[in-house]
């Protein structure tokens, strides 16, 4: 039996639970949310599908999950300018969930924003080895980058590293054609606001995050050994430490198997350094 734990079953966490059951990548769901009425509603809604999945609803059940998705906390709204602005609001939630996940033996996937900071903080709070703390966001940002490139008539591959936020780093140097810095800056400005149109129109992003999140969980559970951009706790890679940042990682059933060291061009390297400085500063504020 394969069990997925989800902490926080709101818009994103609930959809991840449903899609995981629908695609058959798990046999059991361990769901928890401090809003009991929401938890009951999500459980019942999934049960009404008739899908053959067992659902457990106590925090202790999550500790026996192979993978746990941390999706609790406040989401970004049109009034919240950047993901980093959610730090103060979601910090108490992260600390509460960190206490629950103390010495958790499985793989932890962090979604709650600011994701990079929360991934690093949970690593420090729980004692979970950094190889098993995986921050989600790079796949989604890369899909948005691919969409932006297609609108410019440029083919991929599309990969975004750095912060899951304002300091994201679209990697242009791996494209087949050269892209001028002025065009890069223009595309980056569009990427920074890519989610806002969705948030303003329907209240929040759902389909994109949930799809890529379930794809990530599937990679972890099936030991695919795929290389994807994820936020990883760094210890000297890319010249950074004391933070978690989006980098290309090879994933398998044990979590992060390897952080790949890509050669970045000067524009990308400078953007990566800014992202590292920004996230490291935030990490120092929350880790004492």
Order of alpha helices (4+ residues) and beta strands (2+ residues): beta-alpha-beta-alpha-beta-alpha-beta-alpha-beta-alpha-beta-alpha-beta-beta-alpha-alpha-alpha-beta-beta-beta-alpha
